[in-house]
Structure formats: structure tokens, C-alpha cells
Amino acid sequence: MNTDYRWIGAAALCLASFALAPPARSAGLTLARDGWTTWQVAAVDGAPEWCCWSETSWSDSAGFRAAPSAPCRLDSGRQNYGSRDDATTDVVRIYARTAGGTIDRLRVFSASCPVTTRMPVQDLGTVPADDSARWLSDLAQQRNGTVTRQIEEDVLAALAINRGDIARDSVAGIARTDARVETRKRAVFWLALLRGREGADITSSIMFNDKSADVREHAAFALGQSKSPRAAADLIRLGNTDAADEVRAQAWFWLAHTAAAGSENAIFAALHQEHDSDVRERALFALSRLPGERSTRALISATEDRSLSRDLRKRALFWLSQSDSDAAQAYLEQVLTAN
């Protein structure tokens, strides 16, 4: 899959306001008591060029247009936030807002992304990656009853995009050991999407070893969005070995989304070997998620495979009927004519 961060703007990264109470002076960074403080920091290799976009800059066929339509409004929580296709940056800016000496909002954009605000902005200039990572790690470790999902999402995203071993180890430590399942899931997601092969390798390890089936399932999703060359092989292994039915089913689904060569063969093997009927049916559905004519050919093969159950073959016909493929429609016409 060609990793595309555009949808993050409408979902995980709509950076809303939050109420958090870490000190404004922490890990070597001194923030303004009131207003915004910003600093520039080196980003991980291949970091997405995050910026703000309006609905008018969106095209279904081409994604975001070549330039942002307007600056990011730091004081607003309602702008779409994301990246244009494969556009990358090597430097990001982190923006932290304080009120009365405590943090109440965090944002991270590409350093080239223009911003506007009604409040004063203190610029710390370029900050060493490890200093920035320590500050963000302190923030990520906060245990406060007002900490929301969005707070965790924003801080973990900023930490994951921060270059350096300290940032990587902090996110990895949260992904592996945090007591909160949802927090581990969010950390796994950003590791897989932002930290390249090493992030994907950590995600794979968690996918096979975390005690929570929910985390293992989410790791399969995250790995399927990554650019890891081992993603397909690891998802096949997961689909064949995990103890949880739901995890195995999701492994086949995300394998199909990788469009990796040989996905059909692995899923067909699961159709014959899997002991759970629901997992078999969902593996069959995964065939319909293969790209282009691959899904049509795979579903026709399943329909004609008399070693499969009658119910599975009927479901294969059903998924063929949902396809706009000319080949699928021609095959259905042939079946109807013959019967």
C-alpha cells in the first residue's frame, strides 16, 4: 500500500484543545507562561509534510493539491490536518500553548507550514532532537484524570515524528509496557507509520507478543499501513498462528490491503486450513479487498473450488456480484445462463 496520511487530517490528527497540567519548564525547555511556544526539531526520515487544508483543496483523484489553501490556525481545532500524498519533510515545528504556566494544547506541523494565531508566540529556535524528545516524553508519561484520547494522540504523534533514539525508545516503551491498552495501540500506530523499518520491526514484535488480542489486532492494522518489506510475511504468520480468531481474521484482511504478491495463495491456504468458520468467511471477504482484477480472479477461483464448502462458494459469488469489474459481471452472466 502506498502510505497516504491524508485521512489522518479528518480523524486521528484533528488536534483539538485539551486540559493537561505538566510544568512549562521541563527537560531543558522553558516555555512562555501564557501563549504559544514553538521550536524546530529534526524529523525522522520520510516524515510526512503535515500542514492544514480546506475542503476546497481536496480532489478525489489527485489528493491534496500542490499547495496549502491557507495557513494553519493554531487557535482553531477545526482545520483538516494531513499530508499531500508522499510529500515529506526533514524538519518539523512543535507548538505548545500554555495558560497560567500549564500546557493546554499541542500541535506539530512541517517547518515550512505557515501558521496564524491571535496570541504571542515565543520561538525557541532549533532545539536538539533529544531535548525535544525528553520534553515530549515527560508529557506522554503524564497520569492525569483529564487526559483524553486526543491528548495522547497528539503527544504520541509529535514524539514519534521527532528524530533520534530517545524519541524512538520512548514511544516503543509506551507501546510495549503501558498499562493502558488504548495507549499502547496509539503508540503502535505511530511507530508503524512514522518510524520506518525500525518502527515496523517493533510493531511486528508487539503484534506477536502483546498479551492483549486487541493490541495485536491493532498492530496488524498498523503494520498493514507501513512500508515494511516484511509486513506481508508477518501478517501471513499472524493469520496462521495467533490464538485469537479476531486477530487471525484481521491479519488476512490487512494482508489483502498490502497487495503483496502471493497474498491470494496465503488466503486460499487459510480457507482450507482454518478451523473457525467465521475466520474462513472473513478470509474470503479479504479476497474481495485485493486490488483491481486480482480480486475478481481470486473470487472466481474460490467459486469454482469444490473443495470449499458450498456456503463459502456462495459467498464468493456474492462478493463477485458487488464488484464493478467487467470480468466479474461476465462471469456472473455465464453462471446465470448455465443455470
Secondary structure, DSSP 4 states (H G I P E B T S, - for coil): -----GGGGGTTT---------BSEETTEE--SSEEEEEEEEEEEEEE--EEE-GGGEETTTEE-SS-SS-EETT-S-SEEE--TT-EEEEEEEEEEEETTEEEEEEEEETT--EE-SS-EEEEEE--HHHHHHHHHHHHT---TT--HHHHHHHHHHHHHB-SHHHHHHHHHHHHH-S-HHHHHHHHHHHHHHSHHHHHHHHHHHHHH-S-HHHHHHHHHHHHHS--TTHHHHHHHHHHH-S-HHHHHHHHHHHHHHT-TTHHHHHHHHHHH---HHHHHHHHHHHTTSSTHHHHHHHHHHHH-TTS-HHHHHHHHHHHHT---HHHHHHHHHHHHH-
